[in-house]
Amino acid sequence: MNNEDFRHDAAVYTDEDEFLAMAVPFVADGVRLGEPVLVTTTPNNITLLRDALGEDADGFDHAETAYFGRRPPERATEFFRYWQRKNRSGTGRNVRVLAEPLWAGRTESDVRAWRRMESGLNVVLSGTNVWMICPYDTRVVSEEGIAHALKTHPADVRGTRSIPSPDYVDPHEYAHACDSVPLPQRPAAAVVLSLRGDLNALRRFIVSRAIDLGLDEERAAMLTVAVGETLAFLRDDGHVALWPCDGAVVCELSGASAADLDPYAGFRPPEVRAPTEFGDGLWITRQICESVDVRVGQGVTVFRLRMAGPRTAELVRW
């Protein structure tokens, strides 16, 4: 491969030999060509790969996948920033990434968010010269998970052979399918406030209510930052509501859409010198919050921001 656009392949494997048959030539060729190579996978796979590469074992960057972007927006950002740091335009060389997602222990909504991110990388990293292969281990990934991998990656790599996936789905269509899943009903006990009126009063309301629901002052203040960035996508005729949920605080913002919103807005970090179509403010929101769900329909946009409490944040960090 030698082009200036993003290439995104899945690599379904059944055992260690199949993993190495794909990973060794991918990494070794990159090292030989002087291309930056990042590997983020399981500790066992990193050890296998380093042992197999011999003298080339120190020629690539690596990180355990559990610590490389714990949440989908963080992971997409880390990939983009790695490309920014390592890319040398005009050299004709690629930036190679071998990135194995971590699926164990995730809730149904977490899995859906990660699959959505996998599809979204085809949009977020478009225009880069990243060549990414995402391994999927059939010993730990369900048949349904493998099927989704072939929907979110344009091709499947077996060894050194790339096979176009007939099941590949356009990323925006895939996002629409994910976002068609209804959000849980807002609790009747949730405290609701109109978005009309003084913005400072809204901030005070959010801080006060978030602290009452278990956030410390710092996290409550960060939630107001996330809310402030999100309000740019709504008109002032909606509402804000807060309620507790499993050790976290959920903040819902709902109202008439102020602008068309790309389903992958907020997954690429802002450009310093020029705004992008990827929703710079929403990127900040996604970095602050544990999760951000967006639903759009009939002229109304709903944002659900989930802010982990101190104890929950500590547990998910480790």
N, C-alpha and C positions, 0 to 999 in steps of 0.2 A: 504493500500500500504506500502511496505517496501522493496525497492530495491535501487540499486546504479546507476540508470540511470534516465534520464529526462522523466517526464510524462507531457503531454501537452493536456489539455482538453478544449473544448469550453463549454459554458453553455448558451444556448439560453433560454431567459425568457420573459414572456409577461406582468408581473406585479410585484409589490413589494413582494407579497406572494411567488411567484415562485423564486424570487431572494433570499429571506431569507431561503426558503426550501433547497436551495443549499448551500448558504454561511454560515449559522449558524453551521451546522454539520461539514463543512470543517474546519472552524476556531476553533470552540470549541474543536473538536477532537485534532487538532494540539496543542492547549494550554494545554489540559489535558495530552498529551503525552510529553510535554516539548519541542515541536518542534518550531523553529522560524517560525513566520507567518507574512507575509507582505500583506497588503490590499491596493491597489491603485485603486480607483474607484471615483464615483461622490460624492460630499459633502452629498447629500441626502442619498445615499446608505451607506456611512460611518456612518451617524447618525442612520439610521435604524438598522444597524448591531450592533452598540454599545448598543443601547437600548435593542435589543433582547438578547444580550449576558449577560446582567446583570453584575454579579461580575467578569466575564471573560473579560469585555470590555477593561481592561487595560493590557491584556495579549498578545496583538499583536501590531505590528508596522503598521502605516497607513499613507497615503499621498493622497492628491487629485491628480487624474490621470493627470490633466492639467499641474501639476508642477513636475511630476515624469518622466523625460526624454521627453522633448518637441519634439524631432525629433527621428526617428527610431533608428539611431546608438546610440544616447544617452540613449534611453530606454533599448536597449539590453545590453549596458554596465552597466547600473544601476542594472539590474537583476543579471548579472554575479558577480558584485562586492558585492551585497547583499549576494549572496551565499558564496562568498569568506570570508566575514566577519562572517557569522553566522554558516557555516558548521562545524560540529565536526565529523571528519572521525572516523569510527569504532564504532559509537554509534548505528547504525542501524536506525537512525532517519532521517526524511526528512526535507527539507526546503520548507515550503509551501508559495505559492504566489497566491493571488487572484488579477488579473490584468485586469481591464476593459479598453479597448482602447477608446479614444475620437475621434469621427468621425465628429461631427458638424463643419461646416465652413471650411472643407478641400477641396482643389482643386482635380480634377481628378488625377493628377500626385501624389499629396500628399497621397490620398487614396490608390493608387497602391503601393506606397512606404511602407505604413504601413501594407498593406496586405502581401507584400513581406517579411517584417520583421517578421510578425507573423509566416509565414512558415519557415523562416530562424532560428527562435528560436529552432526548432527541430534539427538543426545542431549546432548552436552556443552554446547551453546549453547541448548538448549531453555529457554524461560522468559525469554530475552532478546528485545529488540526489534531484533536485528541482521537486516538484509537483506543477504545475501551472494550474489554472483554469482561463479562460478568458471569463467573462460574455458578452453576446450580448443582448441588450434590443430591442425587436422587435418594440417598440414604437418609437424608434429613428433610428434604423438601417434598411436599405432597404432590400427587399427580396434578391436582388443581394448580399448585404453585408452578409446576413445570409448564402447564398449559398457558398460564399468564406470562411466564418468561418469554414464550414464543409470540405472545401478543405485543409485548413491550420492546422487543428487540428485532430489528429488521432481518437478522441472520443468526444462525446457530453454528458455532465452530466445533468441529470434531477433529482433534489432532491439529493439523495445519489446513484443513479444508473448511471453507466457509460455505454454508448452505442457506440460501435465502429462505426465510420463514413465510410460508403461505398464510399463516395465521396472524401476521403482523397487522396491528390496528393503528390508524392515524392517532397521534398523541392527543389531539383535541377531542376526538371521538372517545378515546379511552377515558379521558378526564371527565367527559360528560356522563359516561356510564358510572364512574365512581361517584360523581356528585349527584346522581339521581337517587342514591340511597338516602332515605329521609333521616334527618337528625332526630335524636330522641326529643320527645315533647318537653317543652320548658315547664319546670315545676310550677304548680299553682302558687306556691309560697314564695316564688322569686320576687324580689323587690324591683319594680319597674319605674323608670324615670324618662320623661320626654327629652328628646334631643334638642328641642327648642329652648332658647334662653341662653343664659350666661355660661360660657365655656368654663370659667373658673369654678362656678357652682357645680358643674358636671364633674370636674376633677375632684372637688372636695367630696362629693357624693361617692365616687368610685373608691377613693382612698378610705373613707370612713367605713363603707360597707365591706370592702375587701378585708380590712383589718378585723372587723367584727366576725368575718367568716374564716379567719385563721391565718391570713397572710401577715408577715411582719411588715414594718413600715417601708423597708427598702423594696420588697417585692410588690407591695401595693403601689408605691411610686412608679416602679417600672411598668406596672399594668397601665397606669395613666398615660405613659409614653406610648405604649402599644395602641391604646385606644385613640390617642390623638392622631397617630399616623393613619389609623384605619378610617377615621372620620372623613378624610379627604375623598373617600370613595362613596360617600353617602350624602344625600341632601339632609337638611335639618328638620325633616318632618317625621322622623322615626323615633325609636326608643332605645334605651339601654337597660339591660336587666342583669342582675348578678345572683348566683346561687352556689352553694357548696356541692361538690361531687367527688367522692372517693379521695379525700385529702387534698383536693385542689379547689380552686375557685373558677367558675365559668362566668365569662362576661359576654353577653350577647348584644350585638349592635344590629339594628334592623331599620331599613328605610328605603326610600326610592333611590335607585342607582344614579350616582352623579356622572358616571362615565362607563363605557364598556370596559370590562375587566377580563384580561387574558387569564385563562384557568391556571396558568403557571406564573402569574405575577408574584413577585416576591421570592423567587427561587434563585435569581442571579443577583450577586451583590451590586450595589449602585456604582455607576461610573462617576468618577470624581469630576470630570470636566463636562459631562453632558448627561442629561436625563435619558433614561431608556424606556422602552415599552414594557419592561418587565416589572413595573410597580415598585419603585425604589422605597417608598414609605412602607409598603407592605412587607418588604424584605426585613425592615427593622422589626416589625410586628412579629414576623415568623421567627426571628432570632431570639426575641424576648420570651415568647410564649411556648409552653409545652406542645401545644398543637393549635392550629388555626383551620377551622372548617368554614367553607364558603358555599352558600347556596343562592342561586339566582333564578328568579321566576316571576313572570307577570309584572315586570318592572320593579320588583322588590329584591334587594340584596340582603342576605343575613350573614353576619360574621359571628362565629363562635370562637372566642379566645379562651384557651384553657391555661391557667397560671398555676403551676404546682406550688403547694405549700412547702415550708422548709423541710419537713420530714419526708414528704414524697419526693422532693427534688434530690435529697440526699440518697434515697433508695435507688432512684432511677439513674443517678450518676454512677453508682457502683454496681 
